[in-house]
Amino acid sequence: MKVHVAPDAEIRPRLRRLTTRSAFACLLAGLVACQPADEQSAAVTATPAVSATSESAPGARQALFGDLHVHTMYSFDAFIFGTSASPDDAYRFAKGGAMRHPAGFDMQLRQPLDFYGVTDHAVYLGAMRAMAMPDSPLSDHPMAELVRGVDDEASRIQAFREVVGHLLRGEGDPVSYADVSREAWADIVAAAERHNDPGTFTTFVAYEFTARGNASANLHRNVIFRADRAPEVPFSAADSSNPEDLWRWMDAQRSAGIDGLAIPHNANGSNGEMFSAVSYAGEPLDAAYAQARMRNEPVVEIVQIKGQSDTHPLLSPNDELADFEIMPYRIGSRLPSQAPGSYAREALGNGLKMQAEQGFNPFRFGFIGSSDTHNASYAGYEDEFWGKSGIREDEPHERGSVPLGTDAEGKPQYGDDYYTRFGAAGLAGVWAEENTRESIFQALRRKETFATSGPRIKVRFFAGTELPGFDDDNLISEAYARGVPMGAELLLSKGDQPEFLIWAQADADDAPLARAQIIKSYVADGVRQERIFDAACSNGAKPDPATHRCPDNGARVDLTDCSISRDVGAAELRARWRDPEHQAGEAAVYYVRVLQNPTCRWSTWDAIRAGLPPRQDLQPIIVERAWSSPIWVPAAGAESR
């Protein structure tokens, strides 16, 4: 494949490739050639039964990267934003091909992805595109003239607001465009089949359930189907905005042999409703709710273009890195989104509290990232950000990174700052035996998944009581046999103390790693608590025993050209770690956050290209990161399910 290189690639920070690959890096990559097959580990207690094929050799699992949140011309908003690319175009792009942005420039990945899922909005599926076609049965729809007139920014904004208004007011008429949506859905399914190439590139039949809670609260989910069997039509917000109705429909499909899972996204824009302690109908949660949710939603998307949903400074005041890519609004509006109930870390702790007090946990989910691109492509890179919304934000001045001009005193005047909150993120990572639908879907089911903010950082995470050492020749196989991986539950006997194995590998085409942290949530005296421990430091440093933080490794960014320190940081980080504050009888949930050395944020790259200083009210740098899925450790002798 021809590798795309940006015009200014000579100043883009690169991590120098290792001249030799250590056995550790080979093990971390999970390559089959590096690890012998191992028998199924009976210690993994948190996952449902899966096929013998997918569980036959856990030690041979490899890290695969993909995007399960992609919109094409069939999504109402993407079409209004100028996107005319089809699902076929999207899959060709993911495999390494070039694709035209709505603004007329080429987009191309520097490295193909392993898997991809087109997730167009089921509501109004294909309808906007059909309205714009003179020979379409929807050409005389009341909104058709509005949609055909989207040839400038003002008309696009008007059309978008009108369509969203129809959705919010429940004024859509699904009957009038049922045939058009059925035809679009058939093309989406067929495109996934055309491009699925087991062992090389995996596609998933998928769509977005675009549900709303109260007052523009985001309750969106992407629905991913396991195999080539798909329902005749997807369940959409036109059927119901209640996620529990979606789960009931998914259960019925599963009974008919069509398995799938739903992936919530942008909890940060849910105004507290995504991880609320009450149901959509306002009723207290119960065990049946928890079972239905976890059966249908084993993972959540915690990072994408519209911000991260890991945590918020108001929820994690002792986390100095919580203020990362915060999107403060409810999705599709300028209304503020309240933090409580909107972030995954808080939900994990609240789930422990519900388990202790009520005997069930509705928030036992793993993590992935994805992009939510509406360009059929991907988010792009920090140094080559393509944005999300077609021609609405293709130019730096449109997305607020460079000024529209200056005032009478020469001060820069910026336009709308809404798009400055967007980020060049994110990616879904899975540990799977092979690049196939079956294997990747099972990884999602058992939550052996991780999220990144963009770079292809690999992270492994195990828990046990007698884990192998890093000098063990069969380290990964032994870790599966003697412990549990991310997404699972570690059951302790009285007197046992958990230990953890953390292993991360940098993206060879990005900056080195700075440190790896353990995030711990637990409940003390009926109150959710969290602690952050640095577990592995770069450059041979050790965490301070009092603060549990690594020393600053000295990595810096030159904001005149975005060059970075090249002599500090790590190609890989690894540690065996014990919780220094673990208490007997304590239930806790742990996950890993891996931090890269700082690099320039996309808004800074825009400014540098324009010959201007970075906008002062935006973070000039970004600390890219990866998150593992959690591991749950119930109180000794207990089981948290």
C-alpha positions in Angstrom: 0.0 0.0 0.0 1.2 3.5 -0.7 1.7 5.3 2.6 0.2 8.8 2.7 2.6 11.4 4.0 1.5 14.9 5.0 3.2 17.8 3.2 4.8 18.9 6.5 5.7 15.4 7.6 9.3 16.5 8.2 8.3 18.3 11.4 5.8 15.6 12.6 7.1 13.9 15.7 7.9 10.2 15.1 9.0 7.5 17.5 12.2 6.0 16.2 11.6 2.3 15.5 13.5 -0.2 17.5 16.3 -1.8 15.5 15.5 -5.1 17.2 12.3 -6.4 18.6 12.6 -7.8 22.1 10.8 -11.0 23.1 8.7 -8.8 25.3 7.5 -6.7 22.4 6.8 -9.8 20.4 4.7 -11.2 23.3 2.9 -7.9 23.7 1.9 -7.8 20.1 0.3 -11.1 20.6 1.6 -12.6 17.4 0.7 -16.2 16.9 4.3 -17.0 16.0 5.5 -15.6 19.3 3.3 -17.7 21.6 2.4 -21.3 21.7 -1.2 -22.3 22.0 -2.4 -22.7 25.5 -5.5 -24.4 27.0 -8.5 -22.4 27.9 -8.1 -20.6 31.2 -10.8 -21.5 33.7 -9.9 -18.4 35.7 -11.8 -16.1 33.5 -15.1 -15.9 35.3 -16.7 -12.7 33.9 -17.4 -13.8 30.3 -20.2 -15.8 28.8 -19.6 -19.1 27.2 -18.0 -18.8 23.8 -17.0 -21.2 21.1 -14.1 -23.5 21.5 -12.4 -21.8 18.5 -12.4 -18.4 20.0 -11.1 -19.6 23.4 -8.7 -22.3 22.2 -5.5 -20.2 22.4 -5.8 -17.1 24.5 -2.1 -16.7 24.6 -2.1 -16.1 20.9 -4.4 -13.2 20.9 -3.3 -10.2 18.9 -4.1 -6.5 19.2 -6.4 -5.3 16.4 -7.4 -1.7 15.8 -10.6 -0.5 14.2 -13.5 2.0 14.1 -17.0 1.0 15.0 -18.6 4.5 14.6 -18.7 5.7 11.0 -21.3 7.7 9.1 -21.7 7.9 5.3 -24.1 9.5 2.8 -27.0 7.5 4.3 -26.9 9.4 7.6 -29.2 12.5 7.5 -26.6 14.8 9.1 -23.6 13.6 7.2 -25.5 14.2 3.9 -26.5 17.7 5.0 -22.8 18.3 5.8 -21.9 17.4 2.2 -20.8 13.8 2.5 -21.6 11.8 -0.6 -19.3 8.8 0.1 -20.9 5.4 0.3 -20.4 2.5 2.6 -18.2 0.9 -0.1 -16.1 4.1 -0.1 -15.8 3.9 3.6 -14.5 0.4 3.6 -12.0 1.0 0.8 -10.7 3.9 2.9 -10.3 1.8 6.0 -8.3 -0.7 3.9 -5.8 2.0 2.9 -7.4 3.7 -0.1 -7.7 7.4 -0.7 -11.1 9.0 -0.3 -12.3 12.5 -1.2 -13.4 14.8 1.6 -16.6 16.8 0.9 -14.3 19.9 0.6 -12.4 18.3 -2.2 -9.1 17.1 -0.7 -7.9 13.5 -0.3 -8.0 11.6 3.0 -5.9 8.5 3.5 -4.8 6.5 6.4 -1.1 6.1 7.1 -1.8 2.5 8.0 -4.9 0.4 7.2 -7.3 -0.5 10.0 -8.0 -4.1 10.9 -11.8 -3.8 11.3 -14.5 -1.2 10.5 -18.2 -0.8 10.9 -20.5 1.7 9.1 -23.0 2.9 11.6 -25.4 5.2 9.8 -28.4 6.7 11.7 -31.3 4.3 11.5 -33.7 7.2 11.8 -34.2 9.0 8.4 -31.8 6.3 7.0 -31.1 7.3 3.4 -34.0 9.8 3.4 -32.1 13.1 3.1 -30.1 11.8 0.1 -33.3 10.6 -1.5 -35.0 13.9 -1.0 -32.3 15.6 -2.9 -32.7 13.3 -5.9 -35.4 14.6 -8.4 -36.5 11.1 -9.5 -36.9 9.8 -5.9 -40.2 9.0 -4.3 -39.2 11.5 -1.6 -38.6 14.4 -4.0 -41.9 16.0 -3.0 -41.5 15.5 0.7 -42.2 18.7 2.7 -38.5 18.8 3.7 -37.1 18.0 0.2 -36.8 21.6 -0.9 -34.9 22.5 2.2 -32.5 19.6 1.8 -31.9 20.3 -1.9 -30.9 23.9 -1.0 -28.0 23.0 1.2 -25.4 24.8 -0.9 -24.1 27.2 1.7 -23.3 27.3 5.4 -26.5 29.1 6.4 -28.8 26.7 4.5 -27.0 23.7 6.0 -27.4 25.0 9.5 -31.1 25.6 8.8 -31.6 22.2 7.3 -29.8 20.5 10.2 -31.8 22.3 12.8 -35.1 21.6 11.0 -34.4 17.8 10.7 -33.2 17.6 14.3 -36.3 19.5 15.3 -38.4 16.9 13.6 -36.6 14.2 15.5 -36.8 15.9 18.9 -40.5 16.7 18.5 -41.3 13.2 17.2 -42.6 14.7 14.0 -40.8 12.3 11.7 -42.9 10.2 9.4 -41.1 6.8 9.1 -43.9 5.4 6.9 -43.2 7.9 4.1 -39.5 6.9 3.8 -39.7 3.2 4.8 -38.9 1.9 1.3 -36.0 4.3 0.9 -34.6 3.3 4.3 -35.0 -0.4 3.5 -33.1 0.1 0.3 -30.3 2.0 2.0 -30.1 -0.7 4.8 -29.8 -3.4 2.1 -26.9 -1.5 0.5 -25.2 -1.1 3.9 -25.4 -4.8 4.6 -24.3 -5.8 1.1 -21.3 -3.4 1.3 -20.2 -5.0 4.6 -20.4 -8.4 2.9 -18.4 -7.3 -0.1 -15.5 -6.0 1.9 -15.3 -8.6 4.7 -12.1 -10.5 4.2 -11.6 -13.0 7.1 -8.0 -13.0 8.3 -7.2 -9.7 6.7 -9.9 -7.1 7.2 -13.2 -7.4 9.1 -16.4 -5.5 8.5 -19.5 -5.5 10.7 -23.1 -5.0 9.7 -24.1 -2.1 12.1 -26.1 1.0 12.6 -26.7 3.8 15.1 -29.7 3.9 17.4 -30.1 7.7 17.8 -32.2 8.0 20.9 -32.7 11.1 23.0 -33.5 11.4 26.7 -34.9 14.6 28.3 -34.0 18.0 26.8 -31.5 16.8 24.2 -29.8 14.3 26.5 -27.7 11.9 24.4 -28.6 8.2 24.7 -27.1 7.1 21.4 -25.9 3.5 20.8 -24.2 1.8 17.9 -25.6 -1.7 17.3 -23.1 -4.2 15.9 -24.2 -7.6 14.6 -22.1 -10.7 15.0 -22.3 -12.3 11.6 -23.7 -11.8 8.1 -27.3 -12.3 9.3 -29.0 -9.0 9.9 -32.6 -7.9 10.6 -34.7 -6.8 7.7 -34.8 -3.3 9.1 -33.0 -1.8 12.1 -34.8 -0.7 15.3 -34.7 3.1 15.4 -35.6 6.0 17.5 -38.7 6.3 15.4 -39.8 3.0 17.1 -38.8 4.1 20.6 -36.2 6.2 22.2 -36.1 3.9 25.3 -32.9 1.9 25.3 -34.7 -0.9 27.2 -37.0 -1.3 24.2 -33.9 -1.6 22.0 -32.6 -4.3 24.4 -35.9 -6.2 24.2 -35.7 -6.0 20.4 -32.1 -7.3 20.5 -33.1 -10.1 22.8 -35.8 -11.1 20.3 -33.3 -10.9 17.4 -30.9 -13.1 19.3 -33.6 -15.7 19.9 -34.1 -15.7 16.2 -30.4 -16.4 15.6 -29.2 -12.7 15.0 -26.8 -11.9 17.7 -25.7 -8.3 18.3 -24.5 -5.9 20.9 -25.1 -2.2 21.5 -22.3 0.3 22.3 -23.3 3.5 24.1 -21.4 6.6 23.1 -21.0 10.2 24.1 -22.1 9.6 27.7 -20.4 13.0 28.3 -23.3 14.6 26.4 -26.1 12.7 28.2 -26.7 15.3 30.9 -26.4 12.6 33.5 -28.8 10.1 31.9 -26.4 7.5 30.3 -25.4 6.2 33.7 -28.3 7.3 35.8 -29.6 5.5 38.9 -33.1 5.4 37.4 -34.4 4.0 34.2 -35.6 5.9 31.1 -39.1 5.8 32.6 -37.7 7.2 35.9 -38.0 4.0 37.9 -35.2 2.8 40.2 -32.9 0.3 38.6 -33.2 -3.4 39.5 -31.5 -6.7 38.8 -33.5 -7.4 35.7 -32.4 -4.0 34.3 -28.8 -4.8 35.1 -29.0 -8.2 33.5 -30.6 -6.8 30.3 -28.1 -4.0 30.0 -25.0 -6.1 30.5 -26.3 -8.8 28.2 -26.7 -6.2 25.4 -24.1 -3.6 26.2 -20.8 -5.2 27.4 -18.7 -2.2 26.3 -19.0 1.6 26.0 -17.2 4.0 23.7 -15.3 6.3 26.0 -13.4 8.5 23.5 -14.3 9.9 20.1 -14.3 13.2 18.2 -16.8 14.8 20.5 -14.7 14.3 23.6 -13.9 11.7 26.2 -16.3 10.0 28.6 -13.8 8.6 31.0 -14.0 11.3 33.7 -14.4 15.0 34.4 -12.5 17.3 36.8 -15.6 17.8 38.9 -15.9 14.0 39.4 -12.1 13.4 39.8 -10.7 16.4 41.5 -7.5 14.6 42.5 -6.8 13.5 39.0 -4.5 16.1 37.5 -5.1 14.6 34.0 -8.9 14.6 34.1 -9.2 17.8 32.1 -8.7 16.0 28.8 -10.7 16.8 25.7 -13.8 17.8 27.6 -16.9 18.4 25.5 -19.2 20.3 27.8 -22.4 20.3 25.8 -25.3 17.9 25.2 -25.0 16.4 21.8 -26.4 18.6 19.0 -26.9 21.6 21.2 -25.2 24.3 23.2 -26.9 23.2 26.4 -24.4 22.3 29.2 -24.2 18.6 30.1 -24.0 17.9 33.8 -21.1 15.7 34.8 -22.7 13.3 37.4 -24.1 10.3 35.5 -22.2 11.2 32.3 -18.8 9.6 32.8 -17.6 6.0 32.9 -15.3 6.1 35.9 -18.0 7.4 38.2 -20.4 4.7 36.8 -17.9 1.9 37.6 -17.8 3.1 41.3 -21.5 3.6 41.5 -21.9 0.0 40.1 -19.9 -1.3 43.0 -22.0 0.7 45.4 -25.2 -0.8 43.9 -23.7 -4.3 44.1 -22.9 -3.8 47.8 -26.3 -2.3 48.7 -28.7 -3.9 46.3 -27.0 -7.0 44.9 -26.7 -6.0 41.3 -24.4 -4.0 39.1 -25.7 -2.4 35.8 -22.3 -0.8 35.0 -19.9 -3.7 34.4 -18.7 -2.6 31.0 -15.5 -2.5 29.1 -14.0 0.3 27.0 -13.5 1.0 23.4 -12.9 4.2 21.4 -14.1 5.1 17.9 -14.4 8.2 15.8 -18.0 9.2 15.0 -16.8 10.5 11.7 -19.4 12.0 9.4 -17.0 12.0 6.5 -17.1 8.2 6.0 -13.4 8.2 6.8 -12.0 8.6 10.2 -11.1 11.6 12.5 -7.7 12.1 10.9 -4.5 12.8 12.9 -3.5 15.6 15.2 -1.2 17.0 12.4 -3.8 16.4 9.7 -7.2 16.7 11.3 -10.1 16.2 8.9 -12.8 17.2 11.3 -16.2 15.4 11.7 -18.8 17.4 9.9 -17.9 17.6 6.3 -17.7 21.2 4.8 -19.0 22.7 8.0 -15.6 22.6 9.6 -13.1 21.7 6.9 -11.2 25.1 7.2 -9.2 26.1 10.3 -11.2 29.3 10.7 -14.4 27.4 10.6 -13.3 25.1 13.5 -12.0 28.0 15.5 -8.3 27.2 15.5 -7.3 30.3 13.5 -8.9 33.7 13.7 -11.4 35.1 11.2 -9.5 38.4 11.4 -8.6 41.1 14.0 -10.4 43.8 15.7 -9.5 47.5 15.7 -6.8 46.9 18.3 -5.3 44.1 16.3 -6.6 41.4 18.6 -7.5 38.1 16.9 -11.2 37.5 16.5 -12.4 33.9 16.4 -15.6 32.5 15.2 -17.8 29.9 16.8 -15.8 27.9 19.4 -18.0 24.8 19.3 -15.7 22.8 17.0 -12.6 23.7 19.1 -14.0 21.0 21.5 -13.7 18.3 18.9 -10.6 16.0 18.8 -8.7 13.8 16.4 -10.0 10.6 18.2 -10.3 7.7 18.7 -9.7 4.0 18.1 -11.2 0.7 19.3 -8.6 -2.0 20.3 -9.4 -5.7 20.8 -7.4 -8.7 21.8 -8.5 -11.4 19.4 -7.1 -14.7 18.1 -7.7 -13.8 14.5 -9.1 -10.9 12.4 -12.6 -12.3 11.9 -16.1 -11.3 12.9 -16.4 -14.2 15.2 -13.1 -13.6 17.1 -13.5 -9.8 17.3 -17.1 -10.0 18.4 -16.2 -12.5 21.1 -13.5 -10.0 22.3 -16.1 -7.4 22.6 -18.4 -9.8 24.4 -15.8 -10.7 27.0 -14.6 -7.1 27.2 -11.0 -7.8 26.3 -10.9 -4.4 24.7 -9.2 -1.1 25.1 -9.6 2.5 23.8 -7.1 5.0 22.5 -7.4 8.7 21.8 -5.9 8.1 18.4 -2.4 6.5 18.4 -2.2 2.8 18.1 -1.0 2.2 21.7 -1.3 -1.4 22.7 -2.1 -2.2 26.3 -2.5 -5.5 28.2 -3.7 -5.9 31.7 -4.0 -9.0 33.9 -4.9 -9.7 37.5 -4.2 -12.7 39.7 -2.5 -13.8 42.9 0.4 -15.8 41.4 1.1 -14.1 38.1 4.2 -15.0 36.2 7.3 -12.9 36.1 8.4 -11.0 33.0 11.3 -13.5 32.6 8.8 -16.3 32.0 9.2 -17.7 28.5 5.4 -18.2 28.3 4.4 -15.1 30.0 1.2 -14.3 28.2 -0.1 -17.9 28.2 0.8 -18.2 31.9 -0.9 -14.9 32.7 -4.2 -16.3 31.1 -3.8 -19.6 32.9 -3.0 -18.2 36.3 -5.0 -14.9 36.2 -7.7 -13.0 34.3 -7.4 -10.4 31.6 -9.0 -7.0 31.2 -12.8 -7.3 31.2 -12.9 -10.1 33.7 -13.5 -10.6 37.4 -10.8 -11.9 39.8 -12.3 -14.0 42.6 -10.2 -14.0 45.8 -10.0 -16.3 48.7 -9.7 -14.9 52.2 -6.2 -13.7 52.8 -5.4 -13.2 49.1 -4.1 -10.0 47.8 -4.5 -9.1 44.1 -1.5 -8.3 41.9 -1.6 -6.9 38.4 0.5 -7.2 35.3 0.5 -4.0 33.1 2.1 -4.0 29.7 1.9 -1.2 27.1 3.6 -0.6 23.8 3.9 2.7 22.0 2.7 3.5 18.5 5.9 3.3 16.5 4.7 6.2 14.4 3.9 8.5 17.2 5.5 9.8 20.4 7.1 7.5 23.1 5.2 6.6 26.3 5.6 8.5 29.5 4.0 6.3 32.1 1.2 3.8 32.9 -1.2 4.3 35.7 -3.7 2.2 37.6 -7.1 3.8 38.2 -8.9 2.3 41.1 -12.6 2.8 42.1 -14.0 1.5 45.4 -16.6 2.3 48.0 -15.7 3.4 51.6 -18.4 4.1 54.2 -21.0 4.1 51.5 -19.2 6.7 49.3 -17.6 6.2 45.9 -13.9 6.7 46.1 -11.1 6.7 43.5 -7.3 6.5 43.6 -4.6 6.9 40.9 -1.3 5.1 41.1 1.5 5.4 38.6 2.7 1.8 38.1 5.4 2.1 35.4 7.6 5.1 34.6 9.7 5.7 31.5 13.5 6.1 31.5 14.0 3.7 34.4 12.4 6.0 37.0 10.3 4.7 39.9 7.0 6.2 41.3 7.4 8.2 44.5 6.1 6.0 47.4 4.3 8.9 49.0 2.6 10.5 46.0 2.5 7.4 43.8 3.6 9.5 40.8 6.4 9.2 38.4 8.9 12.1 38.2 8.6 14.3 35.1 10.6 12.6 32.4 11.4 16.0 30.8 9.6 15.5 27.5 8.8 18.8 25.9 7.1 20.2 22.8 8.5 23.1 20.7 5.4 25.1 19.9 7.1 26.9 17.0 7.3 23.7 14.9 5.7 20.9 17.1 9.0 19.0 17.3 9.3 16.9 20.5 12.0 15.6 22.8 13.4 12.5 21.1 15.7 11.2 23.9 13.1 10.5 26.6 10.2 8.2 26.9 9.7 4.5 26.4 8.8 2.2 23.5 7.2 -0.1 26.1 6.2 0.0 29.7 5.7 -3.0 31.9 5.2 -3.6 35.6 3.9 -6.1 38.2 2.0 -4.1 40.7 0.2 -4.6 44.0 -2.3 -2.2 45.5 -0.5 -0.6 48.5 -3.9 0.4 50.0 -5.8 -2.9 49.4 -8.0 -3.7 52.4 -9.3 -7.2 53.3 -12.9 -7.4 52.4 -12.7 -4.5 50.0 -14.4 -4.6 46.6 -12.8 -2.6 43.9 -12.5 -2.1 40.1 -9.2 -1.3 38.4 -8.2 -0.2 34.9 -5.0 1.1 33.2 -4.4 4.5 31.7 -1.3 4.7 29.5 0.0 8.2 28.9 2.1 9.2 25.9 4.7 12.0 25.9 3.0 15.4 25.0 2.6 16.4 21.4 0.9 19.2 19.5 -2.9 19.3 19.5 -4.5 19.6 16.1 -5.5 23.3 16.8 -1.8 24.1 17.3 -0.9 22.4 14.0 -3.5 24.6 12.3 -2.1 27.7 13.8 1.5 26.9 12.9 0.5 26.2 9.3 -1.2 29.6 9.2 1.9 31.3 10.6 0.1 32.3 13.8 0.6 31.6 17.5 -1.8 28.9 19.0 -5.1 30.2 20.3 -4.4 31.2 24.0 -7.7 29.7 25.4 -7.0 26.3 23.9 -4.6 23.6 25.2 -1.7 23.8 22.8 -0.5 20.3 23.5 -2.2 17.0 24.0 -1.3 14.0 26.2 -2.6 11.1 24.0 -3.6 8.0 26.0 -5.0 4.5 26.0 -7.4 2.9 28.5 -7.7 -0.8 29.2 -11.1 -2.3 30.1 -11.5 -2.8 33.9 -10.9 -5.8 36.0 -13.4 -6.3 38.9 -12.1 -7.6 42.3 -15.0 -8.3 44.6 -14.5 -8.8 48.3 -12.8 -12.1 49.2 -15.3 -14.9 49.1 -17.9 -12.8 47.2 -18.8 -12.5 43.5 -19.9 -9.1 42.1 -22.1 -10.3 39.3 
